[in-house]
Amino acid sequence: MKRRGAMARGAMKSAHPLPKKMAGTAALVVALVPALAQAAKEYNLQAPVTPIATQIFDLHVYIMWICVVIFVGVFSVMFYSIFAHRKSKGHQAAQFHENTLVEVVWTVIPFLILVFMAVPATRTILAMKDTAVPDLTVKITGSQWKWSYDYLDHGFGYYSNLKTPVAQIEEGEPKGEHYLLEVDEPMVVPAGKKIRLLITSSDVIHAWFLPAAGVQQDAIPGFVRDDWMKFDKTGTFRGQCAKICGKEHGYMPIVVEVKSADDYAKWLAEHKKAALAAADDPNKTWDVKELIARGEKVYAANCASCHQPTGKGVAGAFPALDGSKVVTGPKDDQIKTVLNGVVRNGQPTAMVAWKSTLSDIDIAAVVTYTRNSWSNHTGEVIQPAEVKADRS
């Protein structure tokens, strides 16, 4: 009896830690379930919200399943061959040297696989590059370290800067839901409209990347790349610069707010009104120093990406303004070139018309700046009234 009692007490003592361990494991599982669920939702591409993003997503899934079939087929045959034809069973390796049938089979099958991959991939790539007949054109310029959006059809633009508080970044405050993915002025576009994006940079290489829209385009100084998107629904969609562009590369978020047609019209009217209210008096007679100072900013924001900050241009692509016969020649010729762009053989060139984008004051300022910078010392001052006269 004593022995049984001791055994019972020993069993009871050894039984106590088990529930505690199980309770600890259960608590850990409960704590990890939300994290596991969240991780499960993020295993794939972002849900597509544009036709191109949907096409890219479908292509991704299609190619993945082809790879799965190849993987299963190859490894199934390999493992079966290893197991069923192992040396211990007395099998001898078969020889296929110069076997015409085998050569044809393992040439034709990969060729067919590539064809089945290449056809839908080519169709998707061609659709990605079709920027024709847009409803809206927005010029996007990357700078260290922010984005600017210029609505070329409506004559206004603005900068979009990181909005995440410094306290969250440097002082350890709790991070918000959209940490490093919030801006003071998002890009706003209408749903159901085709938006052409003209993407460039004012300094180093950036990349405008909006995953849900299926857009990733490099912003390269001296080049204008184009892309497009057309949203199927309203909402707010976020991205980031996808090129390591300097020490604050991680602080260049992209936020696109897609509005309904009515809400977008209201937003557009408000921004046009604000742009008009901020416009200067075009009848003012400007001092040369004021024009050059303003022209330098206009040039940096709109012209330097092609003609370079030094005015030297890019050989074979964009002409130099330093020593240019257009810049140092008759001022009306240069004004008209800036207003109307350059057309050769009936086709527009990279020199676009700025008459719908820049005001008379901005054009007068940038023309004055270029005619009095680098080795250009014409000493001429162009007033907004002269631009207005050429514009009409």
Long-range contacts (C-beta under 8 A, 24 or more apart in sequence): 45-211, 46-211, 46-212, 47-212, 48-212, 48-214, 49-212, 49-213, 49-231, 49-232, 49-233, 49-235, 49-237, 49-258, 50-212, 50-213, 50-214, 50-229, 50-230, 50-231, 50-232, 51-127, 51-230, 51-232, 52-124, 52-127, 52-128, 52-213, 52-214, 52-215, 52-228, 52-229, 52-230, 53-211, 53-212, 53-213, 53-214, 54-214, 55-123, 55-124, 55-127, 55-214, 56-124, 56-128, 56-214, 57-214, 59-120, 59-121, 59-124, 62-120, 63-117, 63-121, 66-113, 66-116, 66-117, 70-113, 128-214, 128-227, 130-228, 131-196, 131-226, 131-227, 131-228, 133-194, 134-194, 134-195, 134-196, 134-228, 135-190, 135-193, 135-194, 135-195, 136-189, 136-190, 136-193, 136-194, 136-195, 136-196, 137-195, 137-196, 137-197, 137-198, 138-187, 138-189, 138-195, 138-196, 138-197, 138-198, 139-198, 139-199, 139-200, 140-187, 140-197, 140-198, 140-199, 140-200, 140-208, 140-219, 141-199, 141-200, 141-201, 141-202, 141-219, 141-301, 141-305, 142-199, 142-200, 142-201, 142-202, 142-203, 142-206, 142-207, 142-208, 142-219, 142-241, 142-245, 142-252, 143-201, 143-202, 143-203, 144-203, 144-204, 144-245, 144-246, 144-248, 145-241, 145-245, 145-246, 145-248, 145-249, 145-251, 145-252, 146-252, 147-187, 147-208, 147-252, 147-254, 148-301, 149-185, 149-187, 150-357, 151-268, 151-271, 152-198, 152-356, 152-357, 153-356, 154-268, 154-271, 154-272, 155-272, 155-275, 155-356, 155-357, 155-359, 156-271, 156-272, 156-274, 156-275, 158-185, 158-271, 159-185, 160-184, 160-185, 160-186, 160-187, 160-254, 160-255, 161-185, 162-251, 162-252, 162-253, 164-251, 178-238, 180-240, 180-250, 180-251, 180-253, 181-238, 181-240, 181-253, 181-255, 182-253, 182-255, 183-253, 183-254, 183-255, 186-236, 186-255, 186-256, 186-257, 187-254, 187-255, 187-256, 187-257, 188-256, 188-257, 188-258, 188-259, 188-264, 188-267, 189-229, 189-231, 189-256, 189-257, 189-258, 189-259, 189-264, 190-258, 190-259, 190-260, 190-261, 190-264, 191-231, 191-232, 191-233, 191-234, 191-258, 191-259, 191-260, 191-261, 191-264, 192-230, 192-231, 192-232, 192-261, 193-230, 194-228, 194-229, 194-230, 195-228, 195-229, 195-230, 196-226, 196-227, 196-228, 197-226, 197-227, 197-228, 197-229, 198-224, 198-225, 198-226, 199-224, 199-225, 199-226, 199-227, 200-224, 200-225, 200-305, 200-306, 201-305, 202-300, 202-301, 202-304, 202-305, 204-245, 204-246, 205-243, 205-245, 206-241, 206-243, 206-245, 206-252, 207-241, 207-242, 207-243, 208-239, 208-241, 208-242, 208-254, 209-239, 209-240, 209-241, 209-242, 209-254, 210-237, 210-238, 210-239, 210-254, 210-256, 211-239, 212-237, 212-239, 213-237, 213-239, 213-256, 216-242, 218-243, 219-243, 221-304, 221-305, 221-308, 222-305, 222-306, 222-308, 222-314, 222-317, 222-318, 223-305, 223-306, 223-317, 224-305, 224-306, 224-350, 231-258, 233-258, 234-258, 234-259, 234-260, 234-263, 279-359, 279-361, 280-359, 280-361, 282-359, 282-360, 282-361, 282-384, 282-385, 282-388, 283-384, 283-385, 284-384, 285-383, 286-361, 286-364, 286-365, 286-381, 286-383, 286-384, 288-368, 288-372, 288-381, 291-364, 291-365, 291-368, 291-369, 291-381, 291-382, 292-365, 292-368, 292-369, 292-372, 292-373, 294-361, 294-362, 294-365, 294-369, 295-362, 295-365, 295-366, 295-367, 295-368, 295-369, 295-370, 296-369, 296-373, 298-358, 298-362, 298-365, 298-366, 298-369, 299-366, 299-369, 299-370, 302-354, 302-357, 302-358, 302-366, 303-366, 303-370, 306-350, 310-374, 311-370, 311-373, 311-374, 311-376, 317-350, 318-350, 321-370, 321-374, 321-376, 322-373, 322-374, 322-375, 322-376, 323-374, 323-375, 323-376, 324-376, 327-370, 327-371, 327-376, 328-371, 328-376, 328-378, 331-367, 331-371, 331-380, 331-382, 331-386, 332-386, 332-390, 334-367, 334-370, 334-371, 335-363, 335-367, 335-382, 335-386, 335-387, 335-390, 336-390, 338-363, 338-366, 338-367, 339-363, 339-387, 339-390, 339-391, 355-391, 359-384, 360-384, 360-385, 360-387, 360-388, 360-391, 363-387
